[in-house]
Amino acid sequence: NAINNYKKALAVNYNSGYVDNINIYSSLALCYQKVEKYHLSDYYISKVETEYKKYKAKERFKFPSLSNWFWNLLLPDRVRVIGDGRFPGEFAPEEHYLLAQGIKIQNLTEEGEFEEAEKQIQAREKFLKETGLNKLIIGEEIILASKYKIGYDNFVQGKYEKALRHYDEFLEQVKSKKVSTGNFTKER
């Protein structure tokens, strides 16, 4: 059982710090979502959000070392293979926060809380823009998929005119970005 193993990992790791706890919290949130225990999934999402806030607070007061400054000058973060989010074992804190928001949106959708899910989607889009992740391919894909999801959720609720507006907005963005719509449909 993955949940039991992640809980054991959390207990063993808690004070050792071998792995950032945010990694385990994200995994637990996803596991609980998959077994439809949304309240427990939401609990671990809140833990991810708390860990992310702690990380951001530490980052504000962190001074770059001379070696970091030299490497950033020689090989900027955008072109090197080392750094946050580039190790296959864990994501950067921003990516965990983004994952947690996606889990939260899906939890709300599964519980039929479509209006709250739409608010969370808008908050996630704002986060993507504030962090600059919207300029990455994955950020663009998330924003596009969000437009599609809002349209679909409105369609499911019988709000056809609103759904059509969101689908039109989605299609306009797809046309302007030259993105394949195959990524956003269930047909393959």
Backbone as a ProteinNet text record, in pm:
[ID]
protein_1_A
[PRIMARY]
NAINNYKKALAVNYNSGYVDNINIYSSLALCYQKVEKYHLSDYYISKVETEYKKYKAKERFKFPSLSNWFWNLLLPDRVRVIGDGRFPGEFAPEEHYLLAQGIKIQNLTEEGEFEEAEKQIQAREKFLKETGLNKLIIGEEIILASKYKIGYDNFVQGKYEKALRHYDEFLEQVKSKKVSTGNFTKER
[TERTIARY]
83.7	0	88.8	75.5	158.9	139.7	17.6	-9.3	68.9	65.1	139.6	289.4	340.6	483.5	522.3	439.5	469.6	462	367.6	359.2	481.9	529.2	652.3	770	776.3	884.5	880.5	761.8	746.9	796	761.1	803.3	955.9	1015.8	1160.5	1232.6	1178.3	1242.3	1220.6	1116.9	1068.5	1179.6	1265.1	1371.7	1505.7	1519.3	1648.1	1667.6	1559.9	1567.9	1636.9	1642.7	1702.4	1627.5	1499.2	1413.4	1327.9	1303.7	1213.5	1075.5	1018.2	886.6	780.5	800.1	702.4	682.7	789.2	779.5	682.8	695.1	611.7	468	451.6	315.8	242.7	313.6	251.5	208.7	294.2	263.3	143.8	138.3	24.6	-105	-99.2	-219	-271.3	-180.7	-220.5	-276.9	-213	-262	-403.3	-425.1	-557.4	-662.2	-621.5	-715	-755.4	-661.4	-689	-783	-782.4	-874.6	-999.2	-1016.4	-1134.3	-1155	-1045.6	-1050.8	-1003.7	-1094.9	-1059	-1023.4	-1085.4	-1052.8	-908.4	-860.1	-720.7	-626.7	-669.1	-591.8	-577	-686.5	-683	-592.2	-590.5	-503.5	-357	-317.1	-177.4	-147.7	-247.9	-229.3	-197.6	-267.3	-239.8	-97.5	-48.6	89.3	189	158.2	243.3	246	129.3	121.3	199.8	192.4	267.5	417.7	461	603.3	651.6	567.9	605.8	621.7	531	541.9	669	704.5	829.3	949.1	946.3	1054.6	1069.8	958.4	964	1015	976.9	1023.5	1175.2	1227.7	1372.8	1445.5	1387.9	1449.9	1466.4	1372.5	1377.3	1502.7	1547.4	1659.7	1789.4	1791.4	1907.7	1997.7	2123.7	2220.1	2296	2314.8	2387.6	2534.7	2589.8	2731.6	2814.2	2942.4	3032.6	3039	3041	3046.9	2917.6	2802.2	2675.3	2672.4	2721.5	2724.8	2811.2	2928.6	3019.6	2953.8	2892.9	2828.5	2710.1	2634.3	2521.9	2570.5	2686.7	2742.9	2795.1	2867.8	2927.1	2822.3	2735.1	2628.6	2496.4	2419.5	2291.7	2200.9	2115.7	2026.8	1947.5	1910.8	1825.6	1898.2	2031.8	2105	2179.7	2182	2256.7	2166	2228.2	2154.9	2135.6	2212.4	2197.8	2108.7	2053.9	1972.3	1834.8	1753.5	1618.9	1539.5	1474.2	1384.1	1451.9	1585	1655.1	1706.7	1690.1	1728.2	1607.4	1624.2	1506.5	1430.2	1484.9	1418.6	1319.7	1330.1	1235.2	1216.4	1101.4	1068.4	1113.8	1120.6	1144	1018.1	1032	915.1	801.2	833.6	728.6	648.1	716.9	648.4	559.4	603.8	518.6	394	412.9	298.4	200.6	253.8	171.6	99	168.7	107.2	-5.1	19.7	-82.2	-205.8	-186.1	-301	-380.3	-311.6	-380.3	-460.8	-403.6	-474.5	-597.5	-580.2	-692	-805.5	-770.7	-871.6	-947.1	-874.5	-940.3	-1028.5	-982.2	-1064.5	-1196	-1187.6	-1308	-1401.8	-1345.5	-1426.5	-1496.7	-1422.8	-1480.5	-1592.6	-1582.7	-1684.4	-1798.2	-1791.9	-1897.2	-1891.2	-1778	-1759.1	-1697.2	-1775	-1722.1	-1682.8	-1760.9	-1727.9	-1599	-1581.2	-1457.8	-1339.1	-1362.5	-1256.4	-1213.5	-1310.5	-1276.6	-1194.3	-1227.9	-1148.3	-1005.5	-991.2	-857.6	-779.4	-848.5	-782.9	-730.5	-809.4	-765.4	-648	-650.9	-539.1	-412.5	-429	-313.5	-254.7	-341	-293	-216.2	-265.7	-197.3	-59.2	-53.4	73.5	171.5	123.5	209.2	268.7	187.6	234.8	331.6	302	389.3	527.5	533.5	661	731.7	665.6	724.2	712.9	645.9	630.1	537.7	457.3	367.8	445.6	572.4	653.8	714.5	708.9	757	646.7	684.3	585	480.7	525	429.8	333.8	382.9	296.3	190.2	231.4	135.6	32.1	79.1	-12.7	-113.1	-67	-156.9	-262.8	-221.4	-317.3	-419.5	-373.3	-465.5	-560.3	-505.8	-589.3	-691.8	-654.2	-746.3	-865.9	-839.7	-950	-1046	-988	-1068.6	-1149.3	-1084.7	-1151.1	-1267.1	-1246.2	-1354.6	-1472.2	-1441	-1547.5	-1621.8	-1548.1	-1609.8	-1693.8	-1639.5	-1713.9	-1844.5	-1841.5	-1963.9	-2062.3	-2012.3	-2097.6	-2167.5	-2091.2	-2147.1	-2258.8	-2243.7	-2344	-2463.1	-2457.6	-2566.8	-2556.2	-2442.8	-2420	-2354	-2435.7	-2383.1	-2323.5	-2384.9	-2330.6	-2195.1	-2184.6	-2057.7	-1952.6	-1992.4	-1901.2	-1850	-1940.1	-1902.9	-1801.5	-1822.4	-1727.1	-1587.9	-1582.3	-1452.1	-1389.2	-1469.8	-1417	-1362.7	-1436.2	-1389.4	-1256.6	-1247.7	-1124.2	-1009.3	-1038.4	-940.3	-892	-986.7	-950.3	-868.6	-902.6	-825.5	-681.8	-665.6	-529.9	-453.3	-521.4	-456.7	-410.2	-496	-459.1	-340.2	-338	-229.7	-97.6	-103.4	18	62.2	-19.8	9.8	26.9	-62.5	-60.6	-161.4	-128.4	-219.5	-335.3	-457.3	-573.2	-585.4	-506.4	-509	-471.4	-396.8	-358.3	-476.1	-583.1	-692.5	-821.5	-816.7	-937.6	-913.4	-1019.7	-1005.5	-981.8	-1017.6	-998.2	-850.4	-801.9	-659.9	-653
-117.6	0	124.8	205	324.1	421.9	436.6	532.5	495.3	368.1	325.1	347.1	318.6	337.9	485.4	571.6	715	766.6	714.9	756.1	709.7	588.4	540.7	628.1	659.2	745.4	881.6	933.6	1063	1055.4	947.5	930.9	918.2	841.8	822.5	950.7	1017.6	1134.6	1263.1	1269.3	1394.7	1484.1	1433.4	1516.9	1500.7	1395.4	1372.5	1465.9	1493.2	1583.6	1524.8	1391.1	1330.2	1373.5	1383.8	1427.5	1540.9	1641.9	1748.2	1688.1	1718.8	1663.8	1700.7	1810.7	1853.3	1744.6	1669.2	1558.9	1452	1416.4	1310.3	1359.3	1483.2	1538.8	1537.5	1576.4	1575.5	1435.2	1340.2	1200.9	1149.7	1182.7	1140.4	1205.5	1332.4	1401.8	1332.8	1295.8	1228.9	1088.9	1015.7	881.6	888	980.5	991.8	1034.6	1117	1153.4	1030.3	945.6	827.1	728.8	726.6	638	714.5	835.8	919.8	958.8	978	1032.2	1177.8	1260	1396.8	1482	1457.9	1537	1511.6	1388.1	1359.3	1413.5	1407.4	1467	1617.2	1682.5	1826.3	1858.9	1769.5	1789.6	1793.7	1699.4	1697.2	1808.7	1852.4	1971.2	2091.7	2105.2	2217.7	2207.6	2085.6	2066.6	2111.2	2079.6	2124	2276.8	2338.5	2484.3	2547.6	2488.4	2539.3	2526.8	2411.3	2390.3	2487.9	2513.8	2607.6	2748.9	2787.8	2921	2931.8	2826.3	2825.4	2839	2766.4	2773	2915.1	2976.5	3112.2	3212.3	3194	3284	3271.5	3149.8	3129	3188.4	3173.2	3222.8	3374.2	3441.4	3587.3	3638.4	3565.1	3611	3537.2	3461.5	3383	3466.1	3477.5	3550.3	3451.3	3484.1	3391.6	3384.3	3263.9	3247.7	3290.3	3308.8	3350.5	3243.6	3115.5	3008.8	3003.3	3022.6	3025.8	3142.6	3256.8	3374.1	3347.3	3284.7	3254.1	3158.9	3049.9	2953.5	3015.2	3100.8	3167	3260.7	3320.9	3407.6	3324	3217.1	3132.2	3049.5	2984.9	2901.8	2939	3025.5	3064.7	2943.9	2953.9	2845.3	2787.8	2870.6	2824.2	2732.1	2726	2643.5	2526.3	2517.1	2406.4	2291.1	2178.4	2056.5	2035.9	2104.8	2089.9	2200.7	2182.5	2285.9	2234.2	2320.7	2283.9	2223.8	2112.8	2052.3	1974.7	1964	1892.5	1757.4	1726.4	1595.3	1505.1	1386.1	1303.2	1258	1273.6	1225.9	1321.1	1447.1	1540.1	1665	1727.1	1850.5	1970.7	2084.1	2209.9	2244.8	2323.3	2358.5	2422	2505	2566.4	2460.7	2358.7	2252.2	2169.2	2151	2079.9	2161.7	2291.8	2378.7	2371.7	2372.7	2363.2	2228.5	2121.8	1989.2	1986.7	2044.7	2048.5	2124.1	2232.3	2307.7	2223.9	2147.9	2060	1952.2	1896.5	1795.4	1857.5	1978.1	2046.9	2073.1	2116.9	2144.5	2016.9	1907.1	1780.4	1733.5	1750.3	1714.1	1790.8	1920.6	2003.9	1961.1	1929	1884.4	1753.5	1659.8	1530.1	1544.3	1644.4	1668.5	1756.4	1796.7	1877.8	2024.9	2070.3	2211	2287.3	2300.4	2355.9	2503.6	2582.5	2724.6	2743.9	2666.1	2674.8	2624.1	2521.6	2470	2578.4	2652.1	2760	2868.9	2901.2	3000	2950.3	2821.6	2763.8	2763.5	2739.9	2743.1	2883.8	2984.3	3122.8	3156.7	3105.3	3127.7	3059.3	2939.1	2867.2	2943	2997.8	3075.2	3199	3262	3378.1	3336.8	3222.2	3170.3	3144.3	3085.1	3057.9	3187.3	3291	3419.1	3486.8	3481	3544.7	3479.5	3349.9	3278	3268.7	3310.6	3302.1	3164.4	3071.5	2935.9	2933.4	3037	3043	3056.4	3092.4	3106.8	2973.8	2875	2741.8	2667	2565	2487.9	2429.7	2374.5	2313.8	2418.8	2538.7	2645.4	2683.8	2694.6	2724.8	2614	2489.3	2375.1	2375.1	2406.6	2409.5	2517.4	2634.3	2743.3	2705.6	2647.7	2605.8	2496.4	2397.5	2289	2343.2	2447.2	2507.6	2570.6	2638.4	2698.9	2589.7	2482.2	2369.9	2309.5	2291.3	2230.9	2317.2	2447.5	2536	2525.1	2520.8	2503.6	2372.9	2265.5	2134.1	2131.5	2186.7	2188.4	2266.4	2376.5	2453.5	2375.5	2302.5	2218.9	2112.3	2047.5	1942.9	1999.2	2124.8	2188.9	2241.7	2233.6	2283.3	2431.8	2491.5	2633.4	2642.8	2620.9	2603.5	2730.2	2845.2	2969.2	3001.6	2984.6	3009.9	2909	2784.1	2680.4	2717.9	2763.5	2801.8	2916.7	3014.6	3126.1	3075.1	2982.8	2929.3	2844.3	2765.8	2687	2779.3	2887.4	2982.6	3046.5	3084.2	3142.8	3041.3	2917.6	2810	2795.5	2790.2	2772.3	2889.2	3010	3127.1	3118.2	3075.5	3061.6	2949.3	2841.4	2731.2	2778.8	2851.9	2902	2997	3082.9	3180.4	3115.3	3001.9	2935.1	2820.7	2785.3	2673.3	2543.2	2520.4	2400.1	2301.5	2175.4	2071.3	2054.6	2056.7	2036.2	1891.4	1802.7	1661.4	1640.2	1731.6	1721	1741.4	1799.8	1841.2	1766.7	1666.4	1588.3	1443.7	1372.1	1233.7	1141.1	1183.2	1099.6	1096.3	979.4	966.5	884.7
0	0	0	-101.5	-116.9	-2.2	43.9	151.3	276.4	314.6	433.2	416	297.3	272.9	277.7	221.5	228.1	371.6	449.2	589.4	667.5	640.3	704.2	662.8	534.7	485.1	552.7	571.8	637.9	782.5	852	991.5	1001.8	911.2	912.9	871.1	772.9	714.2	793.5	873.1	928.8	982.3	1068.8	1125.7	1054.2	974.7	907.8	789.1	716.9	602.8	481.3	471.1	351.7	226	239.8	129.8	185.5	106	152.1	176.9	291.8	326.3	223.9	154.7	54.8	-51.7	-81.3	-178.2	-130	-4.1	52.1	68	110.3	124.1	-10.4	-117.5	-250.6	-290.1	-263.3	-298.1	-219.3	-90.6	-8.6	-56.1	-92.8	-142.2	-268.2	-356	-479.1	-450.9	-359.6	-324.3	-266.7	-174.9	-114	-216	-312.7	-418.8	-498	-527.7	-609.6	-540.5	-405.9	-333.7	-287	-342.4	-319.8	-173.3	-101.4	35.3	25.9	-24.7	-59.8	61.6	174.6	293.6	337.4	324.8	358.7	250.7	126.3	18.6	42.2	78	106.1	224.2	323.9	440.7	395.9	311.5	266.1	166.8	94.1	9.3	96.8	209.3	299.9	355.9	377.3	424.8	316.4	190.1	79.3	74.9	87.6	83.3	197.1	316.1	431.8	407.9	358.6	329.6	223	123.3	17.7	73.9	162.3	224.4	307.8	379.4	457.7	364.6	254.5	157.3	103	65	9.4	112.7	240.4	346.1	363	355.1	366.1	246.5	128.4	5.7	7.2	71.2	74.6	144.8	246.3	327.6	297	190.6	153.7	62.6	101.1	19.6	-67.2	-193	-280.1	-239.3	-240.5	-207.9	-328.1	-304.2	-411.6	-520.6	-479.8	-580.9	-662.4	-596.9	-670.6	-768.2	-724.4	-810.1	-933	-910.6	-1021.1	-1120.5	-1070	-1159	-1231.9	-1164.6	-1230.8	-1341.4	-1321.9	-1424.9	-1542.1	-1509.6	-1611.9	-1687.1	-1612.3	-1669.7	-1603.5	-1664.4	-1603.6	-1579.7	-1482.7	-1441.1	-1557.5	-1653	-1762.9	-1860.6	-1856.7	-1953.1	-1889.6	-1758	-1697.1	-1658.6	-1635.6	-1606.9	-1457.7	-1373.4	-1229.2	-1176.1	-1056.7	-994.3	-957.5	-898.3	-854	-968.5	-939.5	-1035.6	-1146.5	-1142.3	-1248.5	-1201.4	-1075.7	-1023.9	-1037.3	-1094	-1122.2	-998.8	-879.8	-759	-698	-726.8	-665.5	-750.7	-731.2	-801.9	-719.7	-785.2	-715.9	-635.8	-528.2	-446.3	-526	-624.9	-706.4	-781.2	-826.7	-900.1	-808.1	-683.4	-586.9	-554.5	-541.1	-513.9	-631.1	-750.9	-870.7	-876.7	-843.3	-837.6	-734.7	-618.1	-512.9	-559.9	-633.4	-684.8	-784.4	-866.9	-961.7	-890.1	-784.4	-705.6	-640.1	-587.2	-521.5	-621.3	-740.1	-843.8	-878.7	-894.2	-926.6	-811.3	-686	-569.9	-571	-594.1	-597	-709.7	-825	-937.9	-904.6	-847	-811.8	-709.2	-623.4	-521.2	-572.4	-700.8	-760.3	-723.5	-672.4	-634.4	-752	-859.2	-983.8	-971.9	-899.8	-887.7	-809.5	-702.9	-624.2	-706.8	-787.5	-875.3	-974.7	-1027.4	-1121.5	-1053	-928.3	-853	-833.4	-803.5	-784.9	-916.4	-1025.9	-1156.4	-1183.9	-1152.8	-1172.4	-1081.1	-956.5	-863.9	-915.3	-973.2	-1027.8	-1146.7	-1231.2	-1346.3	-1299.1	-1194	-1136.5	-1083.1	-1015	-963.5	-1078.1	-1185.8	-1301.5	-1356.7	-1364.2	-1417.5	-1321.2	-1190	-1091.3	-1085.1	-1104.9	-1096.7	-1231.8	-1336.9	-1470.2	-1532.2	-1464.2	-1517.7	-1639.8	-1657.1	-1773.6	-1904.6	-1896	-2017.3	-2061.1	-1972.2	-2007.9	-2081.8	-2156	-2230.7	-2136.9	-2024.6	-1931.3	-1875.5	-1849.9	-1801.4	-1902.8	-2029.6	-2135.9	-2148.2	-2139.8	-2150.5	-2035.3	-1915.1	-1798.7	-1816.7	-1862.3	-1882.8	-1989.9	-2098.7	-2203.9	-2154.1	-2085.6	-2033.2	-1933.1	-1859.8	-1763.3	-1833.2	-1944.3	-2021.1	-2068.6	-2117.3	-2165.1	-2050.8	-1934.9	-1819.2	-1770.4	-1764.3	-1720.6	-1817	-1945.8	-2045.3	-2024.8	-2004.4	-1984.9	-1857.1	-1747.5	-1621	-1634.2	-1708.8	-1731.8	-1817.7	-1915.3	-1999.5	-1915.1	-1826.5	-1738.9	-1651.2	-1610.4	-1524.9	-1603.9	-1736	-1818.4	-1849.3	-1820.5	-1850.4	-1987.7	-2089.9	-2225	-2284.3	-2259.9	-2316.3	-2254.7	-2123.6	-2055.9	-2102.8	-2119.6	-2169	-2307.9	-2393.4	-2528.9	-2527.9	-2439.2	-2428.3	-2390.6	-2295	-2252.9	-2362.7	-2434.6	-2545.9	-2655.7	-2684.9	-2785.7	-2743.7	-2615.7	-2563.3	-2574.3	-2541.2	-2552.2	-2696.4	-2790.8	-2930.8	-2984.7	-2942.9	-2985.6	-2934.9	-2810	-2756.4	-2826.2	-2857.4	-2928.5	-3065.1	-3136.4	-3269.3	-3261.9	-3159.9	-3147.9	-3106	-3040.3	-2992.7	-3082.5	-3178.9	-3269	-3189.7	-3094.6	-3012.5	-3068.2	-3064.3	-3111.5	-3014.9	-3064.6	-2978.4	-2935.1	-2996.1	-2958.2	-2812.9	-2755.1	-2614.8	-2521.4	-2569.5	-2482	-2508.4	-2589.3	-2614.2	-2574.3	-2548.4	-2505.4	-2623.5	-2741.6	-2859.6	-2894	-2927.2	-2968.5	-3093.2
[MASK]
++++++++++++++++++++++++++++++++++++++++++++++++++++++++++++++++++++++++++++++++++++++++++++++++++++++++++++++++++++++++++++++++++++++++++++++++++++++++++++++++++++++++++++++++++++++++++++

